[in-house]
Amino acid sequence: MKLVSPGEAAANSNHISVETDEEFVRIGEMAKKYGVTLRTLRFYEDKGLLNPKRDGSTRLYTRRDKARLKLILLGRKVGFSLRDVKQMMDLYD
């Protein structure tokens, strides 16, 4: 992870101050893309199902988080409890 200097960050106000080869999505974009609420994403994080990176207080979701959210939503759709979904995901971590 490479931190950008405050001057560089100020030069581009849309810039997230963490740079890597990974694409990050903020919580609002993640919620909109997958049709869930911000509260739902925070709840999944509290339950240990998602673990977004942080830039200060900003949650930054990676491809891994997106894949995990898809699995959570699919599991819920077919009737699994969140506990069941977490146990299955923990097998692969």
N, C-alpha and C positions, 0 to 999 in steps of 0.2 A: 504494500500500500504506500502511496506517495502522497504526502500532504502538500497542498499548494499554499504558497505564501499569502498573507492577507492582501497584499497588493495585487497579486494575480487574481485572487478570488473577487476582489472589488472591481477589477477591470471587466469581469464577466459576471454580472449579478445572477445569471441563470446557472452558473457553474456550481456543481457540488464540490466541496473542498477535498474530496477523497478521489484519487484517480487510480484505477487499476485496469487490467484488461477486461474486467467484468463490467457488465452493464447493470447499473442500479436503478431501481424504481422506487419512488417515494410512496408512502402509505396511501395517499389519495388516488394515485394512478393505479396502484395494485387493487384497491377496493373497487374502483370503477371497472377495471378490466375484467375482474372475476365476479362482479355483481354481488359483492358483500359489503357490509358496513365497516367503517373504521373500527368500531367497537368489536366487531367479530374478529378482525385481524389482531387487535390487542388481546382479546380473550384467548385466541389460539396461541399467542406468544406467552401469555401467563400460564397456560397449560403445558408449555414446552413443546408445542407442535411446530411452531415457527421460531426462528432465531435470527431476526434481521440484524445487520450490522448497524452501527450508529455513527453519526457525525454530529456530535453534540446531542441534542434531543431529537434529531431527525432520524427516523427509521429508514434504512436503505435495504431494500429487498433484492436479492440476487436471483440468478437462474435457479439455484437450488431451492430457494424459498418459493419461487413460482411453481416448481415441480411438486414440492411438498403440499402447497395449497391445492393444487389440482387433485392430488391423492386424497386429501382431507375431504374435499367437496364430493369426489366420486364415492368415497367410502360412506359418507353421510347419505348420499343419494340412494345407495343400495342397502342401507339399513344398519351399517356398523355404528357402534358408539364411538365417541371420541377416544375413549380408553382403548378400544380395539384398534382404531386407526393408529394411535400412538405406539402401541405394542408392535404393530406390523412395521411401522417406519423405524422403530428402534432396532429391529433386526438387521436393517441395512446400514445403520450408522456405525 
